[in-house]
Every structure is written in C-alpha cells, then in structure tokens.
Amino acid sequence: MDGTATDRFDTGRFEASRNRLASLAYRLLGSAADAEDAVQDAWLHWQAADRQRIEVPQAWLTKVVTNLCLDRLRSARVRRERTAGAWLPEPLLDGDPMLGPADSFEQREAVSLAVLTLMERLSPLARAVYVLREAFSYSHTEIAEILEITESASHQHLHRARRRITAAHRGGCGEVDPASARRVVEEFFAAASSGRTERLVALLTDDATAISDGAGLTTTLLRYDTPQRIAAIARAGFNPTPAKRRFAGRTPAAHYALVNGTPAILFVLGDQVVGVVAFDITGGRIAAVHGIAAPTRLVRLTRAWRQHEQDTLLITQW
C-alpha cells in the first residue's frame, strides 16, 4: 500500500470512530463545542503518531480523547468557569449522534441534563470512570489502562460516583412512559401560561428543584427549591404578555421535543431556538426543571432543529 493509500486508510479508521469519540468527549465535558475541539485535537495526535504500531486504533483513540478531556477539566480556566456557578451542560436534540449509545436505561440516563449537571460534583477522574463504565460499558481492566490507575481505584471511583449521583438525582427513578411524560409537560405549560398556580404546584414533587442559566446574563445560576417558588417563576416566564412580544420582536413558538433523552419545551423565534426548558419526571410529577437560554449553548441544537421534523405547537397563541 503506497503512502497516499495508507493515509486514506488511516483517515478512514479515524472517521469510523469520530461519532463515538465525540459522544465520549461530550459526556465528559458537557459541551458540544468543547467535544468537537477534543476530537480535532485527537485527530492531530493520530496524524502525528506512528500508526503502524497502534494495534487497536479504537482503544488508542479512546485513551487519547479521554485524557484530552481530563486535561481540560483540570485546567485552571475551566475550574474557574465551572466553580463560578454559571455553568449548565449544553442541551442536544434527541437523534444527535453526539449523544452516543442509548441502548440501555443507564446509558440514556447518563447523558441526561440532570446527570451531566450532577457530574460537575465529581472529580475529573471519577467522572471519567463513571462515563466509561456506565455509558460505554468498559471493564475496570480497560478503564484502568485508559486512565493509568489500578483496577481497585477504578472500582472505588465508580462506587463513589454512583453513590453521589444516586443520592442527588431524585428524579432518576426508572423509565418514564413517553406519552405520560408529554401529558405532564403539556399540562405544566398550559397551567403556567394561564397562571394557574395551584395546578402548577400539584404537578411538582414536594422536593422539586429548578435551575436556570438566566439566558447567560447572570454570573451565577438561578436556583429554586420549593414547588411554590418554581410555580411562581414558571408562571412569570411562560405567561404571555405584550411586553414579552415586543421584546422578542415577534411571538415565540413553543414546541415539545426530547432533549438529552428527557421531555422538553423549545422556544423558537423563526428558525432559531432561543430557550430550552427540560424536565425530569417521576411518578407522573416533575422532579426537576432545567432552563437553558444562553445563545452559545444553543448553537448545535438550533442546527439540528432546522433539520428536524417539527412537532405541532404546544400553544397556538403565546
């Protein structure tokens, strides 16, 4: 095989792994843009490597991407950004290949906005062990090799990560019937847009929480931790007013969608997604709400939405 043919073959081997690598990087970093950068950096490493000596390209590339992501998570700048309290994961529309494997409930849950947010509480190493094991089903032997730790350490990191996420993720109580989840979201939106506070409160669990990035206009996340406060902010946010229409320049459309595997409302102006409200549902009630409207967090989702077969509007006049 001549040099040109070898390069084409090696490029093909990398491209065959690209979506999987991007999914791994996204789960580790919570950002599609950062995941794309990590995969591009891995491509540069791949080009510079002595590829004839790489026996298992997928394993080699997995290790490179994982460690590139760990370097980023450990960087002083990223730590400052995330500990400042104004960070939420980037939402992705269901069907996006960057969401990665979704064959099991554990794989789907591990990429939900709720779990991605909770993973911020883990050390970078524990986060990597959790993602490699829960989302990609690597053995502890393989994880130990990728992260250059002992198998015992891998077991310990996974145990602690599962314990912390399970304890905090009250909404993660099993599969939710899609039709039932949609009904709950539609009821919530209808109650909020019509100002029915009592119905809103009834749709929330007693320990419900809500978190918002404040459209990227605040330096800290906005948090609400009682059904009454969540109902009040939902009513204020979803209730249509002439002032909101004037501010937006037109009437936003509200669509139902699945985002990171969970039910969500997308607010759309023209062909631009301007806000996402995602819901964790358990036992027919809402346990958590995530609101994301920072424009930089909606770039990839907007691109996917433009190609998406759009659902009917949740409400015809908003």
Disulfide bonds with the S-S distance in Angstrom:
none
